[in-house]
Amino acid sequence: MSIEIKAPQFPESVADGTIATWHRKVGEACQRDDLLVDIETDKVVLEVVAPADGVLTRIVKGEGDTVLSEELLAEFEAGGEASAGADAAESESGQADSDSDSDEQDQIFAADAPMSPAARKLAKEQGIDPTVVEGTGKDGRITKEDVQRAALRPAKPAAEPAAGAAPKDAGKPASPAAPAGPDLDRLPGVGVDHEERPSRRVPMTRLRASIARRLVEAQQTAAMLTTFNEVDMTAVMALRSRHKDAFEKAHNGTRLGFMSFFVRAACEALKRFPAVNASIDGSDIVYHGFYDVGVAVSTERGLVVPVIRDADGLGLAQIEDSIRDFGLRARDGKLGLADMTGGTFTISNGGVFGSLLSTPILNPPQTAILGMHKIQDRPMVVDGEIKAVPMMYLALSYDHRLIDGSEAVRFLVAIKDLIEDPARMLLDI
């Protein structure tokens, strides 16, 4: 029975997608739920799986093609058997490798390296040996991005001449030594041929292009300003150290981190300052009566912001579970569009990468974002004495069109007070 393989139904916020990788060739046997193709959108990568046991008989949309919601991607024969000419049929889909210019090149790319067709084609174009490319795809499969990264690595320097070999210019009279002077290769504007220096031009992924567009949009449309403060982490660190083992045991292995404290503190502060939880829609202000907190997660494809729904009603363990689940699914490319839709406030933790201070950029249409940073011992005056105290800089970027400076400062101070005395969150004071 022939089955049409179509793109998923995209939500209204996603206009179209791009075919990223075909994981099956024409004529190749598949089992039910085997991954057939990845579709990259502006927000996430969507997976289309086999509807039944059978064979992929025809690919309509090749890698790099733009697809619309529910558009035909391929045809599938349920219950069919694999074709012996699967590799030959690849040319029908527009994904077959082009002929090599030399027998040696053909030999290199005949290696049995598990690669997507787009990756193999790019490797041939760039002259990259697939056997030296580390695959990050499923089961070690080499993706187009893996080849792009390999292409950006500098070429190995030429081998040194063998011991005892005569130099190329041996027997020629030596030239007078040139006076010491500046290295012309390092001077700007000097007409030196740099053709041999390694560089590659690669297209942005849709996700990276979307991130770039949204960040520029945020800076161009919002009156963005950042206010800073610092928080003493002593109380939270002591609480975590004292109860982390019991917490992990009581909550089935869930570890107690710092992010859950900041999510809870942010929710309490948002209740006191509704404008920070609002958004601007044209000439209207939309005050949200719920607290959906986005947590920025870094992935190989770029920064994504999954949302913890109704975070104000969750306990620390539930928040930690949500953050861990988001991190794992983001790493594996399993986050769905629903996971990143909406959000009334965002928290970004650059401290995990060692950032001491930064100015986070708004996540439109939200009007504020909190930036956490590295915890570092600093000399502080405590009760008239200088002591080493674990301190963290906090940054709140906000849209000055809606939030006044005094309101932003007081919001950040509220978070500082709640973190420095965590009991306030339990006592609601």
C-alpha positions in Angstrom: 0.0 0.0 0.0 1.4 3.4 -1.0 1.5 6.1 1.6 2.3 9.8 1.2 4.9 11.2 3.6 3.9 14.8 4.4 5.4 17.6 6.5 3.8 18.0 9.9 1.2 20.7 10.6 3.2 23.8 11.5 1.8 26.2 14.1 0.8 29.7 13.0 4.1 31.2 14.2 6.1 28.9 11.7 5.6 29.7 8.0 7.7 27.0 6.5 10.7 24.7 7.1 13.8 23.4 5.3 14.7 19.8 4.7 17.8 19.3 6.8 18.7 15.6 6.4 17.2 12.5 4.9 18.1 9.5 7.0 16.8 6.9 4.5 17.6 6.4 0.9 15.1 5.5 -1.9 14.7 1.7 -1.9 15.9 1.3 1.7 13.9 -0.8 4.0 12.5 0.9 7.2 10.7 -0.2 10.3 7.8 1.6 11.8 8.8 4.8 13.6 12.3 4.8 12.1 13.5 8.4 11.5 13.1 9.3 7.8 13.8 13.0 7.6 14.6 16.1 9.7 12.9 19.4 9.0 14.5 22.5 10.4 12.3 25.4 11.3 13.1 28.8 12.8 12.7 27.4 16.2 13.2 23.6 16.3 14.1 20.6 14.2 11.0 18.4 13.5 11.4 14.7 12.9 9.2 12.7 10.4 9.2 8.9 11.0 8.1 5.9 9.0 4.3 5.2 9.3 4.8 1.5 9.0 7.3 -1.3 8.1 8.1 -0.8 4.4 10.3 1.0 1.8 10.9 4.6 0.8 10.0 4.6 -2.9 10.4 8.2 -3.9 11.7 11.5 -2.4 9.9 14.6 -3.6 11.7 17.2 -1.5 15.5 17.0 -1.3 17.8 18.4 1.3 17.8 22.2 1.3 14.3 22.5 -0.2 11.7 24.6 1.5 8.5 22.9 2.6 5.2 24.2 3.8 2.8 22.7 6.3 1.5 19.3 5.3 3.3 19.4 1.9 4.3 16.2 0.2 7.8 15.1 1.1 8.1 11.5 -0.2 6.2 8.3 -1.1 6.4 5.2 1.0 5.4 1.6 0.3 4.1 -0.2 3.4 5.2 -3.8 3.5 7.6 -3.4 0.5 11.0 -4.9 0.3 14.3 -3.1 0.0 15.6 -2.6 -3.5 19.0 -3.8 -4.4 19.5 -0.6 -6.4 18.9 1.7 -3.5 22.1 3.6 -4.2 21.3 4.0 -7.9 17.8 5.3 -7.0 19.4 8.0 -5.0 20.1 9.9 -8.2 16.3 10.1 -8.8 15.9 12.1 -5.6 18.5 14.6 -6.6 20.9 13.5 -3.9 23.3 11.2 -5.7 27.0 12.1 -5.5 28.5 13.9 -8.5 31.3 12.1 -10.4 34.8 12.7 -9.1 37.4 14.4 -11.1 40.0 11.7 -10.5 40.2 8.0 -9.6 42.0 8.9 -6.4 39.1 11.1 -5.3 36.6 8.3 -6.2 38.6 6.0 -4.0 38.5 8.3 -1.0 34.8 8.8 -1.2 34.0 5.2 -1.8 34.8 4.6 1.9 31.9 3.1 3.8 31.4 6.2 6.0 27.8 6.6 7.3 26.9 10.1 5.9 23.9 11.9 4.8 23.8 12.7 1.1 24.2 16.4 1.7 27.2 15.7 3.9 28.8 13.5 1.3 28.2 16.1 -1.5 29.7 18.9 0.6 32.7 16.7 1.6 33.5 16.1 -2.1 33.1 19.8 -2.9 35.5 20.8 -0.1 37.9 17.9 -0.7 37.5 16.5 2.8 38.2 12.9 3.6 35.1 11.5 5.4 37.2 9.1 7.4 38.7 12.0 9.4 35.3 13.6 10.2 33.7 12.9 13.5 30.0 12.1 13.2 27.5 13.6 15.7 24.3 12.2 14.2 22.4 9.2 15.1 24.6 6.1 15.4 27.7 8.2 14.6 26.2 9.4 11.2 28.1 12.3 9.7 25.9 15.3 9.1 26.3 18.3 6.9 27.2 20.4 10.0 30.0 17.9 10.9 31.6 18.4 7.5 31.2 22.2 7.8 33.1 22.1 11.1 35.8 19.9 9.6 36.1 22.4 6.7 36.8 25.2 9.1 39.7 23.4 10.8 43.0 24.7 9.5 44.9 22.5 7.1 47.9 20.6 8.5 51.3 22.3 7.7 53.4 20.9 4.9 55.9 18.1 6.0 59.4 19.2 7.0 62.2 18.1 4.5 63.8 14.8 5.4 67.1 14.8 7.3 70.0 15.1 4.9 67.9 16.3 2.0 69.3 19.2 0.1 67.4 22.5 0.3 65.5 23.5 -2.9 67.9 26.5 -3.4 71.1 24.7 -2.6 74.1 25.8 -4.7 72.7 29.3 -5.2 74.7 32.3 -3.8 73.3 33.5 -0.5 71.5 36.8 -0.6 72.5 39.5 1.8 70.4 39.3 5.0 67.5 41.7 4.9 67.2 44.2 7.7 64.8 43.4 10.5 61.4 45.0 9.9 57.7 44.6 10.4 55.9 41.4 9.4 54.0 42.6 6.3 51.5 39.7 6.7 50.3 41.2 10.0 49.9 44.8 8.8 46.4 45.9 7.8 46.0 47.2 4.2 49.2 45.6 2.9 48.7 43.9 -0.4 49.8 40.4 0.5 48.3 37.3 -1.1 46.4 35.4 1.5 44.8 32.8 -0.8 46.5 29.9 1.0 45.1 30.9 4.4 42.2 28.7 5.5 38.7 30.0 5.4 35.3 28.6 4.4 31.9 30.2 3.7 28.9 28.2 5.0 25.2 29.2 5.1 23.5 29.9 8.4 21.1 27.3 9.7 17.5 28.4 9.9 17.7 28.4 13.7 20.8 30.5 13.8 19.3 32.9 11.2 16.1 33.1 13.3 18.2 33.9 16.5 20.1 36.6 14.6 16.9 38.2 13.3 15.1 38.2 16.7 18.1 39.6 18.5 18.4 42.5 16.0 14.7 43.0 16.2 14.8 43.3 20.0 17.5 45.9 19.9 15.8 47.9 17.1 12.3 47.9 18.5 12.7 48.1 22.3 14.2 50.9 24.4 16.4 48.3 26.1 18.3 49.2 29.3 20.2 47.0 31.8 20.5 47.5 35.6 22.9 45.5 37.7 23.1 44.3 41.3 25.0 41.6 43.2 23.8 38.9 45.5 25.4 37.1 48.4 25.0 33.4 47.7 26.0 32.2 51.2 22.5 31.4 52.4 21.5 29.4 49.3 24.8 27.6 49.1 24.6 26.6 52.8 21.0 25.5 52.4 21.9 23.4 49.3 24.9 21.9 50.9 23.0 21.0 54.1 20.0 19.3 52.4 21.2 18.2 48.9 21.6 14.5 49.8 18.2 14.3 51.6 16.6 16.3 48.7 18.0 13.9 46.1 16.8 10.9 48.1 13.3 12.3 48.7 12.8 13.3 45.0 14.0 10.1 43.2 17.5 11.3 42.3 16.6 14.9 41.4 19.5 17.2 42.2 19.1 20.5 43.9 20.6 23.3 41.8 20.7 27.1 41.9 18.4 27.8 39.0 15.3 26.6 40.8 15.8 29.2 43.6 16.1 31.9 41.0 13.0 30.7 39.2 11.0 30.8 42.4 12.4 34.2 43.4 11.6 35.6 40.0 8.0 34.4 40.3 7.6 36.1 43.6 9.1 39.3 42.3 7.0 39.2 39.2 3.9 39.1 41.4 5.0 42.3 43.1 5.9 44.1 39.8 3.3 43.1 37.2 4.8 45.3 34.5 7.9 43.1 34.4 5.6 40.2 33.5 3.8 42.1 30.8 4.2 42.6 27.1 3.5 45.3 24.6 1.1 44.6 21.7 0.9 47.6 19.4 -0.4 50.5 21.6 -1.7 48.1 24.2 -0.1 46.6 27.3 -0.9 43.0 28.0 -0.6 42.1 31.7 -0.3 38.3 32.1 -2.0 36.6 35.1 0.3 33.6 34.8 4.0 33.1 35.2 5.6 31.1 32.4 9.3 31.4 32.9 11.7 30.7 30.0 15.1 29.2 30.7 17.8 29.8 28.1 19.5 26.5 27.0 22.6 26.4 24.8 22.8 23.8 22.1 25.1 23.0 19.2 22.5 24.6 16.8 22.1 27.7 18.9 20.3 29.2 22.0 16.8 28.0 22.6 14.4 29.0 25.4 12.0 26.3 26.6 9.3 27.5 28.9 8.4 26.3 32.4 4.6 26.7 32.5 2.9 28.1 35.7 6.3 28.1 37.4 4.9 29.9 40.4 2.9 26.7 41.3 5.9 24.3 41.2 8.2 23.2 43.9 12.0 23.2 43.7 12.1 19.6 42.7 9.5 20.0 39.9 11.4 23.0 38.5 14.7 21.1 38.6 13.1 18.2 36.8 11.7 20.5 34.1 15.1 22.2 33.6 16.9 18.8 33.4 14.4 17.4 30.9 14.7 20.5 28.7 18.5 20.2 28.8 18.4 16.6 27.7 15.9 17.1 25.0 17.6 20.2 23.7 20.9 18.3 23.4 19.1 15.5 21.4 17.1 17.9 19.3 13.8 16.6 20.8 12.3 19.9 21.9 8.9 20.7 20.3 7.5 24.0 19.2 5.1 23.9 22.1 8.0 23.8 24.5 9.3 27.2 23.3 6.0 29.0 22.6 5.0 31.9 24.8 6.8 32.7 28.0 6.3 35.9 30.1 9.9 36.2 31.5 13.3 34.7 30.8 16.3 33.7 32.9 19.7 33.2 31.3 22.6 31.7 33.2 25.9 32.7 31.6 27.7 31.7 34.8 27.8 28.0 33.8 30.2 29.1 31.0 32.3 31.3 33.3 30.7 34.7 32.5 31.3 37.2 35.3 29.1 40.0 33.9 26.9 40.5 30.8 23.9 42.4 29.4 21.3 39.9 28.2 19.1 40.8 25.3 15.3 40.7 25.5 13.3 37.8 24.2 10.5 39.6 22.3 7.7 40.2 23.1 8.8 39.9 26.7 9.8 43.1 28.5 12.5 41.8 30.8 15.2 39.1 31.1 17.3 38.2 34.1 21.0 37.3 33.6 22.8 35.1 36.2 26.6 34.9 36.3 29.5 33.1 37.9 29.7 32.7 41.6 33.0 34.1 42.8 34.5 34.8 46.2 35.1 38.5 46.7 36.2 40.7 49.6 33.1 42.2 51.2 32.6 44.2 54.4 30.4 42.1 56.7 29.6 43.5 60.2 32.6 45.8 59.9 35.0 43.1 58.9 36.4 42.2 55.5 35.5 38.6 54.6 35.6 36.4 51.5 32.0 36.1 50.3 30.6 34.0 47.4 29.0 36.8 45.3 27.1 36.7 42.0 26.4 39.7 39.7 22.8 39.9 38.5 21.7 41.8 35.4 18.2 42.8 34.4 17.6 44.0 30.9 14.2 45.6 30.4 12.1 47.6 27.9 12.1 51.1 29.2 9.0 51.9 27.1 7.0 49.9 29.7 9.2 49.6 32.8 10.5 52.6 34.6 14.1 52.5 36.0 13.0 52.6 39.6 10.6 49.7 39.0 13.4 47.6 37.4 15.8 48.4 40.2 13.3 47.4 42.9 12.4 44.2 41.0 16.1 43.2 41.0 16.5 44.1 44.7 13.5 41.9 45.5 15.2 39.0 43.8 18.4 39.8 45.7 16.5 39.8 49.0 14.8 36.6 48.3 18.0 34.8 47.4 19.9 36.1 50.3 17.2 35.0 52.7 15.4 32.0 51.0 13.0 31.7 53.9 11.2 34.7 52.5 10.0 32.6 49.6 8.4 30.1 52.0 6.9 32.7 54.3 5.8 35.0 51.4 7.4 38.1 53.0 
